[in-house]
Amino acid sequence: MSKLPAFFKDKEARQEWADFIMEELNQEALKRVYAGADTAALKEARDIISKSFKKLAQLYTPKKERKTTEDAV
């Protein structure tokens, strides 16, 4: 059973986890910049992680029910 819905509902934990991951990527990017190394992969990783959190929101945000013509009667 997936624990993703529970993780998504815990906004504080979700934000803390996202902040942690991004901070780790930032620290690694800084190390690579000072070492003169390529940082393109880290930017790509940030983009993928951001997209993943957006997808979680799409998957687990409750959808508003549409009223049908039968409901309106």
GIKA-V447542 format. One record per residue. N is the residue number from 1. RES is the residue in one letter. SS is DSSP state (H for helix, E for strand, C for the rest). Layout:
# GIKA-V447542
{{N;RES;SS} {N;RES;SS}}
This chain:
# GIKA-V447542
{{1;M;C} {2;S;C} {3;K;C} {4;L;H} {5;P;H} {6;A;H} {7;F;H} {8;F;H} {9;K;H} {10;D;C} {11;K;H} {12;E;H} {13;A;H} {14;R;H} {15;Q;H} {16;E;H} {17;W;H} {18;A;H} {19;D;H} {20;F;H} {21;I;H} {22;M;H} {23;E;H} {24;E;H} {25;L;H} {26;N;H} {27;Q;H} {28;E;H} {29;A;H} {30;L;H} {31;K;H} {32;R;H} {33;V;H} {34;Y;H} {35;A;H} {36;G;C} {37;A;C} {38;D;C} {39;T;C} {40;A;H} {41;A;H} {42;L;H} {43;K;H} {44;E;H} {45;A;H} {46;R;H} {47;D;H} {48;I;H} {49;I;H} {50;S;H} {51;K;H} {52;S;H} {53;F;H} {54;K;H} {55;K;H} {56;L;H} {57;A;H} {58;Q;H} {59;L;H} {60;Y;H} {61;T;C} {62;P;C} {63;K;C} {64;K;C} {65;E;C} {66;R;C} {67;K;C} {68;T;C} {69;T;H} {70;E;H} {71;D;H} {72;A;H} {73;V;C}}
